[in-house]
Amino acid sequence: LIIETAKFNEDNILFNGETSKNVLVTYNGTEQKPVVTYSGAVNYTVQYSLDNKTWQDDPVGYKNAGWNNQIYFKLTAENYTEYKSYFYLSINKAKFDINKILKTGTFTYDGEAHAFVVSYDAEASFGEEITVEYKLYGENWTTDPITKTEVGSYTVIYRLKANNFETYDSSVEGSDTFGQFEIVSEQ
């Protein structure tokens, strides 16, 4: 009597709960570690690898935005043929949350220069270094905040950049997101 080992059914393999071998997530500042599960009625173990050589029991992954990061896995179970394969992890860039953009606004004229400064909420940036660039209409971008001394109303265009975020440009997003910068006269 010859008993053959059973084989894992590919249709029962799930990647983060989905059947697609292309796992798509959005950057969140942490290492993204998709989990492989098997929905067959068998007591199995999963091991993971980034290089198809060094294996570990805990899921492995990537942190930064990027496409088609390959992750290898293998399934083993008693009386089953080992199953080795891979899947892809793609991490989309995050979007800046407009509600987390902090801007200076109105100043009272005092003969001193005042700067329009934009910053982004540190927690919402996931520790990512954010670059802010500014300009007035018709001028070039600069990382130096727009500074004015005289009474007036100024519309400042700004953009936020970071490696793992989509660039946010206030001129593209709509006029309500421009920086309104005013220096008003003393009363």
C-alpha positions, 0 to 999 in steps of 0.5 A, a space after each residue: 500500500 502506497 500513500 501519497 502525500 497530500 498537496 496544498 490547494 492554491 485556491 485555499 491560500 489567502 494573502 491578508 485575507 484575499 485570494 490575490 497574490 498582489 497585496 495592495 496597502 497604503 503607507 502608514 509609517 510601519 512595516 507592512 507584513 501581510 499574513 498568509 493563511 490556508 483555508 483547508 482543514 489542515 494543521 499547517 505552518 507558514 514561513 516567510 522570507 525576503 530572499 528565498 533563503 532565510 526563513 522565519 515564522 513571523 511575517 516579513 515585509 516592507 515599510 516604504 512606498 513601492 511597487 511589487 516587493 516580492 515576499 516568499 512563503 512556504 506552507 508545511 503540514 504533516 503528510 503534505 508536500 511542502 508548498 513554496 511560492 511568493 506574492 507581491 506587496 505594493 505600498 501606495 504613497 499616503 495622502 496628506 490630510 488637509 486637516 493636519 496642515 497648520 498655517 500662520 495667518 493674520 498679523 498686526 502691522 508693527 514694522 517688523 517682517 512676518 512670515 507665512 509658515 506651513 507645517 504638518 502635524 508630526 503624528 500624521 506624518 508618521 515620522 516622515 521628514 516633510 519639506 514645505 515649499 512656498 511661492 507667490 504667483 509668478 515666482 519660483 518655489 523656495 523652502 524659505 517662508 514668504 516674509 512680508 512687512 507692509 500692510 496687505 493681503 497675500 495669497 501664498 501657494 505652498 506644497 508639501 513633499 515627503 518620500 512616502 506621501 503624494 505631493 500636496 500642492 495648494 494650487 492644484 487642490 483648490 483656492 480654499 487651500 491657498 495660504 491667506 496671509 495678511 498684515 493689518 494696520 493697527 487700530 
